[in-house]
Amino acid sequence: MKRLRWLLLGLVILISVLLVNMLRFSSKQLTDVPPPPAVSVGDSAVQRLVKALQLRTVSFTDYALTDTTQFEQFLGLLQQSFPQIHQQLKRETFNRYGLLYEWKGSNSALKPILLMGHYDVVPVIQGTQNMWKKPPFAGLIEGGFLYGRGTLDDKSSVMAQLEAVEWLLRTGFQPERTILLAYGQDEEVTGFRGAQTIAAELERRKIALEYVLDEGGVLKTDGIPGLNQPVALIGIGEKGYASIELTTVSKGGHSSMPPKQTSIGLVAEAVSKLEKNPFPARLDAGLDQMFTYIGPEMPLGQRLVFANQWLFAPLIKQIMAQSNSGNATLRTTTAPTIFQAGVKDNVLPIEATATINFRILPGETVESVAERVREIVDDERIQVNVLKKFISQPSPMSDPNALGFERIHQTIKGVFPGTVVTPYLTLGGTDSRFYARVCPQIFRFSPTPMNDEDTQRVHGTNERISLNDYQNMIRFYATLIRNSQR
């Protein structure tokens, strides 16, 4: 009986703690944000975007395949489309096609802000051209949507930022805080010629920035599990990137007399080991911050869970791991992508190689990932080599309490009322990773409303943007510039 009393007392204390934590789990959403003034750019802004989409500024891994005349024409289009910018702002080029604009502020004591993007696009996959509702480089409109490669990634952001600045210049707006605009020409391949070079120059000049805003997060119109409201995902960090080759060499020979395990079997076994031993799930690489923002907006039961992660962390991990996107947010991911071996069906391959791509969670490194791969494979016959052609360490995490996040949050609430704003971890890579040495506060958000179907259009088929959404993008950037002056 005494033991039962102690058990009941413990249960009462536990329930009390859970409820108190839930009651203290207050909303972080800004309220009473007035709608910003309209930005009157008219239909001409859409026509300028149409012309930008018609230029095939396609990036290829092999730079020799790049049609640089299209990039030259894009720079000429910007000069023609935005005369006030090119009369009043300082413009510099980097490796011919990278762009940096400076709009000098009146108060040198205020740190500049940097708005950035990229105007190169990925190729259209051969054989899919006929799957497009409208040709990918025609810039055609149907049903209130503008179709074309770059409407979502990322010409629309570049053009919307320039439209916003051009409009502010025409209205006589003079910023107190200097505004920098940086646009890369090769984000889709490496970013080395554009963003990396521009960031290195800003570092050389010892320019300290208040915040950086790049692409990355979007306005998720169909919400997220447990929250049906539109959710604005502001990336406060991004995962790292590394590919590792597993290679083995055997004697080969005739397939009629195979050994117990061929080179293919050895490498396949190593790949299987990696897939069966995923990296540990963690909630401390941006998810904890995300739960702090979305948790208070959830229904009662979920709010109780997110307010008490100390108890429910295993349950949260289990639920999130059930979807590919949720699992990718939780851990460093392991993705076998290339297998090379053999030349003939009756000849044993001498060499077999598998390439595994890892997207690395903040808190881990390329080096720690490689070491763990060696430990799991645990076979001296398998060589483990990190491919040096392109690696990227996970970015530092930015602070949601910083001025930049607050101004972005404020602007979203004004332009997109009813939206829940939250920090999150960007799963892909952006050009903003190069600016970590220039500014600790880097945020990733495009003011582009998208649902699950729309996200499949990025780098895919029938990429498009609503004409109304594009007008709101321009309004967002103009409002953000004004909001960031203090």
Secondary structure, DSSP 8 states (H G I E B T S, - for coil): -HHHHHHHHHHHHHHHHHHHHHHT------------------THHHHHHHHHHTS--B--SSGGG--HHHHHHHHHHHHHH-HHHHHHSEEEEETTTEEEEEE--S-TTS--EEEEEE--B----TT-GGGSSS-TTT--EETTEEESTTSSSSHHHHHHHHHHHHHHHHTT---SS-EEEEEES-TTTTSTTTHHHHHHHHHHTT---SEEEEEEEEEETT-BTTB-S-EEEEEEEE-EEEEEEEEEE---EETTS--SS-HHHHHHHHHHHHHHS-----STTTHHHHHHHHGGGS-HHHHHHHTTHHHHHHHHHHHHTTSHHHHHHHS-EEEEEEEEE-SSTTEE-SEEEEEEEEEE-TT--HHHHHHHHHHHH--TTSEEEE--SS-B-------TTSHHHHHHHHHHHHHSTT-EEEEEEE-S--GGGGGTTT-S-EEEEEEEEE-HHHHTTTTSSS-EEEHHHHHHHHHHHHHHHHHTT-
